[in-house]
Amino acid sequence: MRSLSPGQLALLLILVAILLLTGYWALSVWNATDDVAMDKHGWIALILGTVFSLIIGCGLMALMFFSSRSGYDEAADPFRNRKEPPTD
């Protein structure tokens, strides 16, 4: 393994600092909302948002894998070996 250059090390330290600050902020916000009650409309919105986000994410991942296996991505990658896409 090669060692990190000073620029890469500085970037890594900055990113770790941002990660730690974000974690601290998330923890402080989580603890600040201990006594806040969410009514049924809030739970419904949370559940619907989660479900639709999962549906969209899974659908896009399925389309990505379908596109990759069907050979549609071959033209976009000039460094791959050229093969004819399947004709099914």
Buried (B, 14 or more C-beta within 10 A) or exposed (E): EEEEEEEEEEEEEEEEEEEEEEEEEEEEEEEEEEEEEEEEEEEEEEEEEEEEEEEEEEEEEEEEEEEEEEEEEBEEEEEEEEEEEEEE
